[in-house]
Amino acid sequence: MPDTGWWMMKDKQQAQCMFDRFGAEIYEGEEYFAGNDGDIFVCDSENFDPGNHVICDLVETMGTKWILEQLGYQKKTFCPG
């Protein structure tokens, strides 16, 4: 019978953890980002996910236009002619 890893779940349930501002659990040895608005944990599977909670919060708070300006995009107006 394959190992389902149930013992790993049991170990994590007993381990001490902290929570980030979105409620994600952060365990010993895991990296997180600390800022003025609280701690934020980004797991490896969310790192390149455009729908992750950090990006959604950024867009809702700051707006896509502001984010693009911060990334160095220039705002232009189309004028044919």
N, C-alpha and C positions, 0 to 999 in steps of 0.2 A: 504494500500500500504506500503511495507517495506521501512524503512529508508535507503537510498542509501549512506548517508554520504556526499552528495554534499556540505553541509555546512562546513564540515571539510576541503574539498579541498579549499573552498573560504577563510577560516581562514588561511590556510598554504600559500596561494598565497599572502596574505596581511602581513604575519609575516616576520620579518627580519631573514635572514639566512646568513650563510657563505658557501663557497664551498671548498671541499677538492681538492687534486691534480688531482683527476680523474673526477672532476665535480659534485660529489654528494653533495646534499644540506644538511647542518647541521643546525638544528633549536635549539632554546633555550632549555636547559635542556638535550640535547643529548650528549653522550660521544663520543670523537674522540681521535685519537692518534696523537701526535705532534712529529715530528722528523726533522732531518736535511734536508730531501728531501721534506718537506711540511707536511700538515695535512692529515690524512687518517681517513675516517669514514667507519665503518663496521656495517651494519645493522644486526639485529638478524637473518634474513633469509640467510645471506651470511656467518655467522660465521662458519658453518661446510660444506660450499660448496667448493669443491676442484677447481672449475672453477672460483672462484671470482677474481676480479681485482688485489687484493693484492698478491695472490699466483701466478697468471700469471706474474705479474711484477717481483716478486722475482725470479722465474725460468728463465725468459728472461734475467734478469740482472746478477744474481749470478750463475745460473746453478744448476741442481738437485744434482750433485755430491758434490758441495760446501755445499749445504743445509744439505745433509745427514751427512757430516763431522761435521758440526756445531751442529747437533743433537746428536753427539756422536757415530755415526756408524763408524766402522773401515773398511778401504779399504783392501781387501785381493785379492789374485790371486789364482784361482783354479789350483791345481797341482795334477792330479790323480797319484796314485802309492803308 
